[in-house]
Amino acid sequence: MSKVDYLVSTQWLNDHLWDENLRILDVTAMLTKQRENRARQDCYDDGHIPNAVLFDVASGDGVLSDPNAALPWTWPTVDQFTQTMHDYGIDNETRVIIVAKSPREGIDSGTMWCTRAWWTMHHFGVDVAILKGGVERWCEEGRELVTDSIKDISGDTFTVDDNWQRGYADKQAVLAGLDNATCLIDSLSSASFDGSREGYGSRNGHITGAINIPFSELVNGETADFRSEDELAEILSGALQEPRVITYCGAAIAATVDAFALKLLGHQQVAVYDGSLLEWTSDASLPMTDPSAAP
């Protein structure tokens, strides 16, 4: 699949809604403080794109997370991933379209859950794309929403890409990258980056050596409405010059937005630090910079 297929339009999806090998996954998130996802009760059951099934990426035990890991939203194991694909009727011939809604502005960003699902599935070998503009654009154009649910979708076998870890970075990869021509991008807000607001984990600020490109600068709206390629290229110009890029955020969700944008621009050596600040800040030996603490 070429990079131009990573985003699809509402018109494309409307034209292909009932294709035999198409699976539409709705990754809408409406998280509680306990990391429970209320999207089904508060969004999906009230109306969703026809032929879409709810695909809960966001909750603490989400479909693309390892429930046995120490940190939330850790990448699944191969066995877990293949079981999830089986449960949702996805095989290696299936074309997957990820859709989402942002039920609360600035809180439950549909963009980052779309890109988190895309980033994981793409690297495991799924033919996957994101609906640009999400459910909001679908509705703005007067397209239909339905309330019926799809049943009996399991049963297919999925074979994982042997190189599935190419989009994944751990703590050791970040440490090695700091000394080895790797661009490290902090995808969080400038206030988080400079330490002026409370960060993620036990320390504020950013990983020493990182640059700040907030994921919100890459989109025009809450749900995967990415800016034009020219605009993205300008915003990400520094990173595009580097041979390898690692992105991070609080828990490796927002970081996938920057990583996805780089993929749209053709950069192939991009990985997401899966532990992100939740892991990094908990180890006092790892370098952090907090500009707000400077005398």
GILINQUI-V108845 format. One line per field, one symbol per residue. ss: DSSP state (@ for helix, = for strand, . for the rest). psi: psi as a letter, one per 20 degrees, with the letter a starting at -180 (. if undefined). burial: b if it has 16 or more other ideal C-beta (glycine too) atoms within 10 Angstrom, else e. Layout:
ss: ???
psi: ???
burial: ???
This chain:
ss: ..@@@.==.@@@@@@@.....=====....=.....=.@@@@.@@@.==..===..........=.........=..@@@@@@@@@@.......=====..........@@@@@@@@@@@@@@@..=====..@@@@@@@....==.................@@@@==.@@@@@@@@...=====...@@@@............==...==..@@@@=......=..@@@@@@@.@@@@...=====......@@@@@@@@@@.....====..@@@@@.......==.@@@..
psi: prhijhpqrhggghhjgkqhkppppokppnqrhjkqojhggifghiprpqjqqpnnhhrhlrikqoiiqhqqkqqrrgggghgggghjkpaiipppppqrqnhopigmohghhghggggggghijqnqrqopiahghghhjkqqqriqqprlirirpppqphkhjhjpqahhhgghhhjmlppppojrrhhggjjiqpbpbiqrbrppiqronphhiiqiahnkmqrrhggghghjgghhiqhqppqrcgkkfhhigggghhghjjpimpqpohhbhhggiioiippqpnhiiq.
burial: eeeeebbbebeebeeebeeeeebbbbbbbbbeeeeebbbbeebbeeebbbbbbbbbbbbeebbbbbeeeeebbbbbeeebbbebbbebbbeeebbbbbbbbbbeeeebbbbbbbbbbbbbbbbbbbbbbbbbbbbbbbbeeebeeeeeeeeeeeebebebeeebeebbbeeebbeebeeeebbbbbbbbeebbbbeeebbbebbbbbeebeebbbbbbbebbbbbbbeeeebeebbeebbebebbbbbbbbbbbbbbbbbbbbbbebeebbbbbbbbbbbbeeeeeebbbeeeee
